[in-house]
Amino acid sequence: MTLADLAEWYVLGGLCSRCAHKGWIDRWEIARRFGRRTIIVTLLPKLRCTACGNDRGNTLRTGRIKR
Ligand SMILES: [Zn+2]
């Protein structure tokens, strides 16, 4: 699945494997930087926890924007 395949009302979030910190990712910023055709799982090694700095074993999740 690529960023372009993800419906507009979904947001991406990251979950840290070390401290369980959850953060939301700006998918539009990622699309600008890496391209809309970026396959989402290839972003996993680029994830870095904003709480503890861990960049290993983190996972992605999706959520719906509440309106
Ligand atoms: Zn962390």
N, CA, C, O and the ligand as a Tripos MOL2 file, in Angstrom:
@<TRIPOS>MOLECULE
protein
  269   267    68     0     0
PROTEIN
NO_CHARGES

@<TRIPOS>ATOM
      1 N           0.8460   -1.2000    0.0000 N.3       1 MET1
      2 CA          0.0000    0.0000    0.0000 C.3       1 MET1
      3 C           0.8780    1.2460    0.0000 C.2       1 MET1
      4 O           1.8340    1.3350    0.7700 O.2       1 MET1
      5 N           0.5590    2.1930   -0.8500 N.am      2 THR2
      6 CA          1.3290    3.4370   -0.9240 C.3       2 THR2
      7 C           0.5670    4.5640   -0.2240 C.2       2 THR2
      8 O          -0.6040    4.4210    0.1280 O.2       2 THR2
      9 N           1.2500    5.6670   -0.0370 N.am      3 LEU3
     10 CA          0.5950    6.8270    0.5730 C.3       3 LEU3
     11 C          -0.6070    7.2730   -0.2470 C.2       3 LEU3
     12 O          -1.6130    7.7230    0.3010 O.2       3 LEU3
     13 N          -0.4930    7.1430   -1.5770 N.am      4 ALA4
     14 CA         -1.5920    7.5570   -2.4490 C.3       4 ALA4
     15 C          -2.8050    6.6510   -2.2960 C.2       4 ALA4
     16 O          -3.9350    7.0770   -2.5340 O.2       4 ALA4
     17 N          -2.5760    5.3970   -1.8960 N.am      5 ASP5
     18 CA         -3.6800    4.4470   -1.7240 C.3       5 ASP5
     19 C          -4.4520    4.6710   -0.4290 C.2       5 ASP5
     20 O          -5.5820    4.2070   -0.2730 O.2       5 ASP5
     21 N          -3.8320    5.3790    0.4810 N.am      6 LEU6
     22 CA         -4.4550    5.6090    1.7840 C.3       6 LEU6
     23 C          -5.4660    6.7540    1.6490 C.2       6 LEU6
     24 O          -5.1120    7.8640    1.2500 O.2       6 LEU6
     25 N          -6.7030    6.4740    1.9810 N.am      7 ALA7
     26 CA         -7.7500    7.4750    1.8150 C.3       7 ALA7
     27 C          -7.4340    8.7470    2.6020 C.2       7 ALA7
     28 O          -6.7620    8.7160    3.6330 O.2       7 ALA7
     29 N          -7.9340    9.8490    2.0870 N.am      8 GLU8
     30 CA         -7.5810   11.1610    2.6380 C.3       8 GLU8
     31 C          -7.9430   11.3360    4.1010 C.2       8 GLU8
     32 O          -7.3120   12.1120    4.8180 O.2       8 GLU8
     33 N          -8.9750   10.6010    4.5440 N.am      9 TRP9
     34 CA         -9.4170   10.7940    5.9290 C.3       9 TRP9
     35 C          -8.6820    9.8880    6.9100 C.2       9 TRP9
     36 O          -9.0320    9.8250    8.0880 O.2       9 TRP9
     37 N          -7.6650    9.1910    6.4200 N.am     10 TYR10
     38 CA         -6.8430    8.4000    7.3300 C.3      10 TYR10
     39 C          -5.5630    9.1470    7.6720 C.2      10 TYR10
     40 O          -4.9650    9.8230    6.8340 O.2      10 TYR10
     41 N          -5.1710    9.0060    8.9100 N.am     11 VAL11
     42 CA         -3.9040    9.5700    9.3400 C.3      11 VAL11
     43 C          -2.9800    8.4130    9.7200 C.2      11 VAL11
     44 O          -3.4300    7.3150   10.0480 O.2      11 VAL11
     45 N          -1.6960    8.6860    9.6670 N.am     12 LEU12
     46 CA         -0.7110    7.6830   10.0330 C.3      12 LEU12
     47 C          -0.1570    7.9890   11.4150 C.2      12 LEU12
     48 O           0.0780    9.1420   11.7760 O.2      12 LEU12
     49 N           0.0410    6.9320   12.1670 N.am     13 GLY13
     50 CA          0.6400    7.1080   13.4770 C.3      13 GLY13
     51 C           1.7770    6.1200   13.6620 C.2      13 GLY13
     52 O           1.8090    5.0670   13.0260 O.2      13 GLY13
     53 N           2.6960    6.4600   14.5250 N.am     14 GLY14
     54 CA          3.7910    5.5620   14.8400 C.3      14 GLY14
     55 C           3.7010    5.1250   16.2920 C.2      14 GLY14
     56 O           3.2660    5.8770   17.1630 O.2      14 GLY14
     57 N           4.1250    3.8840   16.5290 N.am     15 LEU15
     58 CA          4.1410    3.3700   17.8930 C.3      15 LEU15
     59 C           5.5570    2.8960   18.1990 C.2      15 LEU15
     60 O           6.1120    2.0650   17.4800 O.2      15 LEU15
     61 N           6.1350    3.4300   19.2670 N.am     16 CYS16
     62 CA          7.5050    3.1050   19.6360 C.3      16 CYS16
     63 C           7.5620    1.7380   20.3190 C.2      16 CYS16
     64 O           6.7560    1.4400   21.2010 O.2      16 CYS16
     65 N           8.5300    0.9080   19.8990 N.am     17 SER17
     66 CA          8.6500   -0.4350   20.4830 C.3      17 SER17
     67 C           9.3350   -0.3880   21.8480 C.2      17 SER17
     68 O           9.2740   -1.3570   22.6050 O.2      17 SER17
     69 N           9.9810    0.7240   22.1630 N.am     18 ARG18
     70 CA         10.7400    0.7810   23.4070 C.3      18 ARG18
     71 C           9.9500    1.4100   24.5480 C.2      18 ARG18
     72 O           9.8890    0.8630   25.6490 O.2      18 ARG18
     73 N           9.3430    2.5710   24.2740 N.am     19 CYS19
     74 CA          8.6530    3.2590   25.3740 C.3      19 CYS19
     75 C           7.1440    3.3280   25.1620 C.2      19 CYS19
     76 O           6.4230    3.9080   25.9740 O.2      19 CYS19
     77 N           6.6640    2.7280   24.0560 N.am     20 ALA20
     78 CA          5.2330    2.6910   23.7520 C.3      20 ALA20
     79 C           4.6430    4.0740   23.5060 C.2      20 ALA20
     80 O           3.4290    4.2680   23.5790 O.2      20 ALA20
     81 N           5.5220    5.0340   23.2130 N.am     21 HIS21
     82 CA          5.0300    6.3680   22.8560 C.3      21 HIS21
     83 C           4.3040    6.2830   21.5190 C.2      21 HIS21
     84 O           4.7670    5.6250   20.5870 O.2      21 HIS21
     85 N           3.1490    6.9640   21.4380 N.am     22 LYS22
     86 CA          2.3960    7.0130   20.1890 C.3      22 LYS22
     87 C           2.4420    8.4250   19.6460 C.2      22 LYS22
     88 O           2.1990    9.3920   20.3690 O.2      22 LYS22
     89 N           2.7520    8.5320   18.3860 N.am     23 GLY23
     90 CA          2.7700    9.8530   17.7800 C.3      23 GLY23
     91 C           2.1070    9.8180   16.4230 C.2      23 GLY23
     92 O           2.1290    8.7970   15.7350 O.2      23 GLY23
     93 N           1.5250   10.9200   16.0460 N.am     24 TRP24
     94 CA          0.9330   11.0080   14.7140 C.3      24 TRP24
     95 C           1.9750   11.5460   13.7460 C.2      24 TRP24
     96 O           2.8030   12.3910   14.0870 O.2      24 TRP24
     97 N           1.9040   11.0310   12.5360 N.am     25 ILE25
     98 CA          2.8530   11.4100   11.5050 C.3      25 ILE25
     99 C           2.1180   12.2800   10.4870 C.2      25 ILE25
    100 O           0.9700   12.0140   10.1310 O.2      25 ILE25
    101 N           2.7960   13.3110   10.0350 N.am     26 ASP26
    102 CA          2.2050   14.1660    9.0060 C.3      26 ASP26
    103 C           2.3940   13.4960    7.6490 C.2      26 ASP26
    104 O           3.4390   13.6300    7.0120 O.2      26 ASP26
    105 N           1.3580   12.7720    7.2210 N.am     27 ARG27
    106 CA          1.4850   11.9990    5.9750 C.3      27 ARG27
    107 C           1.6610   12.8870    4.7560 C.2      27 ARG27
    108 O           2.2510   12.4700    3.7590 O.2      27 ARG27
    109 N           1.1520   14.1090    4.8310 N.am     28 TRP28
    110 CA          1.2950   15.0090    3.6790 C.3      28 TRP28
    111 C           2.7370   15.4890    3.5650 C.2      28 TRP28
    112 O           3.2700   15.6640    2.4680 O.2      28 TRP28
    113 N           3.3470   15.6950    4.7120 N.am     29 GLU29
    114 CA          4.7590   16.0650    4.7280 C.3      29 GLU29
    115 C           5.6110   14.9180    4.1670 C.2      29 GLU29
    116 O           6.5380   15.1460    3.3900 O.2      29 GLU29
    117 N           5.2870   13.6890    4.5690 N.am     30 ILE30
    118 CA          6.0150   12.5180    4.0630 C.3      30 ILE30
    119 C           5.8190   12.3820    2.5560 C.2      30 ILE30
    120 O           6.7590   12.0700    1.8250 O.2      30 ILE30
    121 N           4.5850   12.6200    2.0970 N.am     31 ALA31
    122 CA          4.3040   12.5180    0.6610 C.3      31 ALA31
    123 C           5.1190   13.5480   -0.1240 C.2      31 ALA31
    124 O           5.5960   13.2730   -1.2250 O.2      31 ALA31
    125 N           5.2670   14.7280    0.4590 N.am     32 ARG32
    126 CA          6.0770   15.7540   -0.2140 C.3      32 ARG32
    127 C           7.5450   15.3550   -0.2530 C.2      32 ARG32
    128 O           8.2320   15.5740   -1.2500 O.2      32 ARG32
    129 N           8.0150   14.7720    0.8350 N.am     33 ARG33
    130 CA          9.4430   14.4510    0.9190 C.3      33 ARG33
    131 C           9.8270   13.2010    0.1450 C.2      33 ARG33
    132 O          10.8740   13.1630   -0.5020 O.2      33 ARG33
    133 N           8.9700   12.1630    0.2100 N.am     34 PHE34
    134 CA          9.3490   10.8820   -0.3860 C.3      34 PHE34
    135 C           8.5160   10.5210   -1.6070 C.2      34 PHE34
    136 O           8.8660    9.5990   -2.3440 O.2      34 PHE34
    137 N           7.4270   11.2300   -1.8260 N.am     35 GLY35
    138 CA          6.5720   10.9550   -2.9750 C.3      35 GLY35
    139 C           5.3210   10.1910   -2.5860 C.2      35 GLY35
    140 O           5.3390    9.3730   -1.6660 O.2      35 GLY35
    141 N           4.2260   10.4670   -3.3000 N.am     36 ARG36
    142 CA          2.9470    9.8190   -2.9970 C.3      36 ARG36
    143 C           2.9740    8.3300   -3.2860 C.2      36 ARG36
    144 O           2.1530    7.5860   -2.7490 O.2      36 ARG36
    145 N           3.8980    7.8810   -4.1210 N.am     37 ARG37
    146 CA          3.9780    6.4620   -4.4780 C.3      37 ARG37
    147 C           4.8500    5.6690   -3.5050 C.2      37 ARG37
    148 O           5.1300    4.4910   -3.7290 O.2      37 ARG37
    149 N           5.2680    6.3120   -2.4430 N.am     38 THR38
    150 CA          6.0710    5.6160   -1.4430 C.3      38 THR38
    151 C           5.2450    4.5230   -0.7760 C.2      38 THR38
    152 O           4.1400    4.7700   -0.2940 O.2      38 THR38
    153 N           5.7880    3.3280   -0.7550 N.am     39 ILE39
    154 CA          5.1070    2.2160   -0.0840 C.3      39 ILE39
    155 C           5.2590    2.4130    1.4270 C.2      39 ILE39
    156 O           6.3600    2.6010    1.9440 O.2      39 ILE39
    157 N           4.1260    2.3640    2.1050 N.am     40 ILE40
    158 CA          4.1030    2.7880    3.5090 C.3      40 ILE40
    159 C           5.0580    1.9830    4.3900 C.2      40 ILE40
    160 O           5.7050    2.5510    5.2690 O.2      40 ILE40
    161 N           5.1570    0.6730    4.1710 N.am     41 VAL41
    162 CA          6.0180   -0.1230    5.0440 C.3      41 VAL41
    163 C           7.4960    0.2370    4.8900 C.2      41 VAL41
    164 O           8.2910   -0.0220    5.7940 O.2      41 VAL41
    165 N           7.8740    0.8340    3.7490 N.am     42 THR42
    166 CA          9.2770    1.2200    3.5780 C.3      42 THR42
    167 C           9.6330    2.4060    4.4620 C.2      42 THR42
    168 O          10.8070    2.7430    4.6120 O.2      42 THR42
    169 N           8.6250    3.0340    5.0430 N.am     43 LEU43
    170 CA          8.8710    4.1640    5.9450 C.3      43 LEU43
    171 C           9.2530    3.6930    7.3500 C.2      43 LEU43
    172 O           9.7850    4.4660    8.1460 O.2      43 LEU43
    173 N           8.9780    2.4250    7.6460 N.am     44 LEU44
    174 CA          9.2050    1.9340    9.0090 C.3      44 LEU44
    175 C          10.6240    2.1810    9.5220 C.2      44 LEU44
    176 O          10.7760    2.6280   10.6590 O.2      44 LEU44
    177 N          11.6710    1.9100    8.7330 N.am     45 PRO45
    178 CA         13.0280    2.1560    9.2640 C.3      45 PRO45
    179 C          13.3340    3.6330    9.4710 C.2      45 PRO45
    180 O          14.2990    3.9820   10.1510 O.2      45 PRO45
    181 N          12.5060    4.5060    8.8800 N.am     46 LYS46
    182 CA         12.7450    5.9390    9.0220 C.3      46 LYS46
    183 C          12.0620    6.5230   10.2490 C.2      46 LYS46
    184 O          12.3130    7.6640   10.6340 O.2      46 LYS46
    185 N          11.1870    5.7150   10.8610 N.am     47 LEU47
    186 CA         10.4540    6.2130   12.0220 C.3      47 LEU47
    187 C          11.3900    6.3960   13.2110 C.2      47 LEU47
    188 O          12.2240    5.5400   13.5070 O.2      47 LEU47
    189 N          11.2330    7.5110   13.8720 N.am     48 ARG48
    190 CA         12.0490    7.7570   15.0450 C.3      48 ARG48
    191 C          11.1440    8.3260   16.1240 C.2      48 ARG48
    192 O          10.3970    9.2780   15.8970 O.2      48 ARG48
    193 N          11.2270    7.7250   17.2970 N.am     49 CYS49
    194 CA         10.3670    8.1400   18.3980 C.3      49 CYS49
    195 C          10.7510    9.5460   18.8470 C.2      49 CYS49
    196 O          11.9250    9.8420   19.0690 O.2      49 CYS49
    197 N           9.7440   10.4030   18.9750 N.am     50 THR50
    198 CA         10.0190   11.7800   19.4050 C.3      50 THR50
    199 C          10.1800   11.8660   20.9200 C.2      50 THR50
    200 O          10.6050   12.8970   21.4430 O.2      50 THR50
    201 N           9.8410   10.7820   21.6290 N.am     51 ALA51
    202 CA          9.9620   10.8030   23.0880 C.3      51 ALA51
    203 C          11.3180   10.2750   23.5540 C.2      51 ALA51
    204 O          11.9570   10.8860   24.4110 O.2      51 ALA51
    205 N          11.7720    9.1210   22.9870 N.am     52 CYS52
    206 CA         13.0110    8.5150   23.4810 C.3      52 CYS52
    207 C          14.0780    8.3860   22.4040 C.2      52 CYS52
    208 O          15.2090    8.0050   22.7060 O.2      52 CYS52
    209 N          13.7440    8.6960   21.1490 N.am     53 GLY53
    210 CA         14.7420    8.6600   20.0820 C.3      53 GLY53
    211 C          14.9560    7.2890   19.4680 C.2      53 GLY53
    212 O          15.7810    7.1440   18.5650 O.2      53 GLY53
    213 N          14.2230    6.2670   19.9420 N.am     54 ASN54
    214 CA         14.3640    4.9210   19.3950 C.3      54 ASN54
    215 C          13.9120    4.8720   17.9320 C.2      54 ASN54
    216 O          12.8620    5.4120   17.5830 O.2      54 ASN54
    217 N          14.7140    4.2210   17.0800 N.am     55 ASP55
    218 CA         14.3030    4.0990   15.6730 C.3      55 ASP55
    219 C          14.2650    2.6410   15.2230 C.2      55 ASP55
    220 O          14.2890    2.3650   14.0230 O.2      55 ASP55
    221 N          14.2070    1.7130   16.1620 N.am     56 ARG56
    222 CA         14.1810    0.2940   15.8060 C.3      56 ARG56
    223 C          12.8840   -0.3700   16.2470 C.2      56 ARG56
    224 O          12.3990   -0.1610   17.3600 O.2      56 ARG56
    225 N          12.3400   -1.1720   15.3450 N.am     57 GLY57
    226 CA         11.1960   -1.9990   15.6780 C.3      57 GLY57
    227 C           9.8970   -1.2430   15.8770 C.2      57 GLY57
    228 O           8.9290   -1.7840   16.4120 O.2      57 GLY57
    229 N           9.8770    0.0070   15.4460 N.am     58 ASN58
    230 CA          8.6510    0.7870   15.5990 C.3      58 ASN58
    231 C           7.6090    0.3390   14.5820 C.2      58 ASN58
    232 O           7.9470   -0.1710   13.5140 O.2      58 ASN58
    233 N           6.3670    0.5320   14.9200 N.am     59 THR59
    234 CA          5.3030    0.0990   14.0320 C.3      59 THR59
    235 C           4.4160    1.2740   13.6430 C.2      59 THR59
    236 O           4.3740    2.3070   14.3120 O.2      59 THR59
    237 N           3.7150    1.0760   12.5450 N.am     60 LEU60
    238 CA          2.8080    2.1000   12.0430 C.3      60 LEU60
    239 C           1.3740    1.6700   12.2660 C.2      60 LEU60
    240 O           1.0630    0.4790   12.2540 O.2      60 LEU60
    241 N           0.5200    2.6250   12.4670 N.am     61 ARG61
    242 CA         -0.8940    2.3130   12.5280 C.3      61 ARG61
    243 C          -1.6240    3.4150   11.7940 C.2      61 ARG61
    244 O          -1.0670    4.4830   11.5400 O.2      61 ARG61
    245 N          -2.8710    3.1530   11.4540 N.am     62 THR62
    246 CA         -3.6660    4.1770   10.7820 C.3      62 THR62
    247 C          -4.8650    4.5000   11.6400 C.2      62 THR62
    248 O          -5.3430    3.6680   12.4110 O.2      62 THR62
    249 N          -5.3350    5.6950   11.4980 N.am     63 GLY63
    250 CA         -6.5150    6.0980   12.2430 C.3      63 GLY63
    251 C          -7.3420    7.0350   11.3950 C.2      63 GLY63
    252 O          -6.8540    7.5990   10.4160 O.2      63 GLY63
    253 N          -8.5780    7.1960   11.7690 N.am     64 ARG64
    254 CA         -9.4460    8.1200   11.0310 C.3      64 ARG64
    255 C          -9.4320    9.4750   11.7070 C.2      64 ARG64
    256 O          -9.4260    9.5780   12.9330 O.2      64 ARG64
    257 N          -9.4280   10.4930   10.8980 N.am     65 ILE65
    258 CA         -9.5240   11.8360   11.4370 C.3      65 ILE65
    259 C         -10.9410   12.0410   11.9610 C.2      65 ILE65
    260 O         -11.9160   11.7530   11.2680 O.2      65 ILE65
    261 N         -11.0440   12.5320   13.1700 N.am     66 LYS66
    262 CA        -12.3730   12.8360   13.7120 C.3      66 LYS66
    263 C         -12.8030   14.2100   13.2220 C.2      66 LYS66
    264 O         -12.0450   15.1770   13.2990 O.2      66 LYS66
    265 N         -14.0420   14.2830   12.7130 N.am     67 ARG67
    266 CA        -14.5270   15.5750   12.2580 C.3      67 ARG67
    267 C         -15.7530   15.9690   13.0420 C.2      67 ARG67
    268 O         -16.3200   17.0360   12.8080 O.2      67 ARG67
    269 ZN         10.0690    5.8490   22.4130 Zn       68 ZN68
@<TRIPOS>BOND
     1     1     2 1
     2     2     3 1
     3     3     4 2
     4     3     5 am
     5     5     6 1
     6     6     7 1
     7     7     8 2
     8     7     9 am
     9     9    10 1
    10    10    11 1
    11    11    12 2
    12    11    13 am
    13    13    14 1
    14    14    15 1
    15    15    16 2
    16    15    17 am
    17    17    18 1
    18    18    19 1
    19    19    20 2
    20    19    21 am
    21    21    22 1
    22    22    23 1
    23    23    24 2
    24    23    25 am
    25    25    26 1
    26    26    27 1
    27    27    28 2
    28    27    29 am
    29    29    30 1
    30    30    31 1
    31    31    32 2
    32    31    33 am
    33    33    34 1
    34    34    35 1
    35    35    36 2
    36    35    37 am
    37    37    38 1
    38    38    39 1
    39    39    40 2
    40    39    41 am
    41    41    42 1
    42    42    43 1
    43    43    44 2
    44    43    45 am
    45    45    46 1
    46    46    47 1
    47    47    48 2
    48    47    49 am
    49    49    50 1
    50    50    51 1
    51    51    52 2
    52    51    53 am
    53    53    54 1
    54    54    55 1
    55    55    56 2
    56    55    57 am
    57    57    58 1
    58    58    59 1
    59    59    60 2
    60    59    61 am
    61    61    62 1
    62    62    63 1
    63    63    64 2
    64    63    65 am
    65    65    66 1
    66    66    67 1
    67    67    68 2
    68    67    69 am
    69    69    70 1
    70    70    71 1
    71    71    72 2
    72    71    73 am
    73    73    74 1
    74    74    75 1
    75    75    76 2
    76    75    77 am
    77    77    78 1
    78    78    79 1
    79    79    80 2
    80    79    81 am
    81    81    82 1
    82    82    83 1
    83    83    84 2
    84    83    85 am
    85    85    86 1
    86    86    87 1
    87    87    88 2
    88    87    89 am
    89    89    90 1
    90    90    91 1
    91    91    92 2
    92    91    93 am
    93    93    94 1
    94    94    95 1
    95    95    96 2
    96    95    97 am
    97    97    98 1
    98    98    99 1
    99    99   100 2
   100    99   101 am
   101   101   102 1
   102   102   103 1
   103   103   104 2
   104   103   105 am
   105   105   106 1
   106   106   107 1
   107   107   108 2
   108   107   109 am
   109   109   110 1
   110   110   111 1
   111   111   112 2
   112   111   113 am
   113   113   114 1
   114   114   115 1
   115   115   116 2
   116   115   117 am
   117   117   118 1
   118   118   119 1
   119   119   120 2
   120   119   121 am
   121   121   122 1
   122   122   123 1
   123   123   124 2
   124   123   125 am
   125   125   126 1
   126   126   127 1
   127   127   128 2
   128   127   129 am
   129   129   130 1
   130   130   131 1
   131   131   132 2
   132   131   133 am
   133   133   134 1
   134   134   135 1
   135   135   136 2
   136   135   137 am
   137   137   138 1
   138   138   139 1
   139   139   140 2
   140   139   141 am
   141   141   142 1
   142   142   143 1
   143   143   144 2
   144   143   145 am
   145   145   146 1
   146   146   147 1
   147   147   148 2
   148   147   149 am
   149   149   150 1
   150   150   151 1
   151   151   152 2
   152   151   153 am
   153   153   154 1
   154   154   155 1
   155   155   156 2
   156   155   157 am
   157   157   158 1
   158   158   159 1
   159   159   160 2
   160   159   161 am
   161   161   162 1
   162   162   163 1
   163   163   164 2
   164   163   165 am
   165   165   166 1
   166   166   167 1
   167   167   168 2
   168   167   169 am
   169   169   170 1
   170   170   171 1
   171   171   172 2
   172   171   173 am
   173   173   174 1
   174   174   175 1
   175   175   176 2
   176   175   177 am
   177   177   178 1
   178   178   179 1
   179   179   180 2
   180   179   181 am
   181   181   182 1
   182   182   183 1
   183   183   184 2
   184   183   185 am
   185   185   186 1
   186   186   187 1
   187   187   188 2
   188   187   189 am
   189   189   190 1
   190   190   191 1
   191   191   192 2
   192   191   193 am
   193   193   194 1
   194   194   195 1
   195   195   196 2
   196   195   197 am
   197   197   198 1
   198   198   199 1
   199   199   200 2
   200   199   201 am
   201   201   202 1
   202   202   203 1
   203   203   204 2
   204   203   205 am
   205   205   206 1
   206   206   207 1
   207   207   208 2
   208   207   209 am
   209   209   210 1
   210   210   211 1
   211   211   212 2
   212   211   213 am
   213   213   214 1
   214   214   215 1
   215   215   216 2
   216   215   217 am
   217   217   218 1
   218   218   219 1
   219   219   220 2
   220   219   221 am
   221   221   222 1
   222   222   223 1
   223   223   224 2
   224   223   225 am
   225   225   226 1
   226   226   227 1
   227   227   228 2
   228   227   229 am
   229   229   230 1
   230   230   231 1
   231   231   232 2
   232   231   233 am
   233   233   234 1
   234   234   235 1
   235   235   236 2
   236   235   237 am
   237   237   238 1
   238   238   239 1
   239   239   240 2
   240   239   241 am
   241   241   242 1
   242   242   243 1
   243   243   244 2
   244   243   245 am
   245   245   246 1
   246   246   247 1
   247   247   248 2
   248   247   249 am
   249   249   250 1
   250   250   251 1
   251   251   252 2
   252   251   253 am
   253   253   254 1
   254   254   255 1
   255   255   256 2
   256   255   257 am
   257   257   258 1
   258   258   259 1
   259   259   260 2
   260   259   261 am
   261   261   262 1
   262   262   263 1
   263   263   264 2
   264   263   265 am
   265   265   266 1
   266   266   267 1
   267   267   268 2
@<TRIPOS>SUBSTRUCTURE
     1 MET1         2 RESIDUE 1 A MET
     2 THR2         6 RESIDUE 1 A THR
     3 LEU3        10 RESIDUE 1 A LEU
     4 ALA4        14 RESIDUE 1 A ALA
     5 ASP5        18 RESIDUE 1 A ASP
     6 LEU6        22 RESIDUE 1 A LEU
     7 ALA7        26 RESIDUE 1 A ALA
     8 GLU8        30 RESIDUE 1 A GLU
     9 TRP9        34 RESIDUE 1 A TRP
    10 TYR10       38 RESIDUE 1 A TYR
    11 VAL11       42 RESIDUE 1 A VAL
    12 LEU12       46 RESIDUE 1 A LEU
    13 GLY13       50 RESIDUE 1 A GLY
    14 GLY14       54 RESIDUE 1 A GLY
    15 LEU15       58 RESIDUE 1 A LEU
    16 CYS16       62 RESIDUE 1 A CYS
    17 SER17       66 RESIDUE 1 A SER
    18 ARG18       70 RESIDUE 1 A ARG
    19 CYS19       74 RESIDUE 1 A CYS
    20 ALA20       78 RESIDUE 1 A ALA
    21 HIS21       82 RESIDUE 1 A HIS
    22 LYS22       86 RESIDUE 1 A LYS
    23 GLY23       90 RESIDUE 1 A GLY
    24 TRP24       94 RESIDUE 1 A TRP
    25 ILE25       98 RESIDUE 1 A ILE
    26 ASP26      102 RESIDUE 1 A ASP
    27 ARG27      106 RESIDUE 1 A ARG
    28 TRP28      110 RESIDUE 1 A TRP
    29 GLU29      114 RESIDUE 1 A GLU
    30 ILE30      118 RESIDUE 1 A ILE
    31 ALA31      122 RESIDUE 1 A ALA
    32 ARG32      126 RESIDUE 1 A ARG
    33 ARG33      130 RESIDUE 1 A ARG
    34 PHE34      134 RESIDUE 1 A PHE
    35 GLY35      138 RESIDUE 1 A GLY
    36 ARG36      142 RESIDUE 1 A ARG
    37 ARG37      146 RESIDUE 1 A ARG
    38 THR38      150 RESIDUE 1 A THR
    39 ILE39      154 RESIDUE 1 A ILE
    40 ILE40      158 RESIDUE 1 A ILE
    41 VAL41      162 RESIDUE 1 A VAL
    42 THR42      166 RESIDUE 1 A THR
    43 LEU43      170 RESIDUE 1 A LEU
    44 LEU44      174 RESIDUE 1 A LEU
    45 PRO45      178 RESIDUE 1 A PRO
    46 LYS46      182 RESIDUE 1 A LYS
    47 LEU47      186 RESIDUE 1 A LEU
    48 ARG48      190 RESIDUE 1 A ARG
    49 CYS49      194 RESIDUE 1 A CYS
    50 THR50      198 RESIDUE 1 A THR
    51 ALA51      202 RESIDUE 1 A ALA
    52 CYS52      206 RESIDUE 1 A CYS
    53 GLY53      210 RESIDUE 1 A GLY
    54 ASN54      214 RESIDUE 1 A ASN
    55 ASP55      218 RESIDUE 1 A ASP
    56 ARG56      222 RESIDUE 1 A ARG
    57 GLY57      226 RESIDUE 1 A GLY
    58 ASN58      230 RESIDUE 1 A ASN
    59 THR59      234 RESIDUE 1 A THR
    60 LEU60      238 RESIDUE 1 A LEU
    61 ARG61      242 RESIDUE 1 A ARG
    62 THR62      246 RESIDUE 1 A THR
    63 GLY63      250 RESIDUE 1 A GLY
    64 ARG64      254 RESIDUE 1 A ARG
    65 ILE65      258 RESIDUE 1 A ILE
    66 LYS66      262 RESIDUE 1 A LYS
    67 ARG67      266 RESIDUE 1 A ARG
    68 ZN68       269 GROUP 0 **** ****
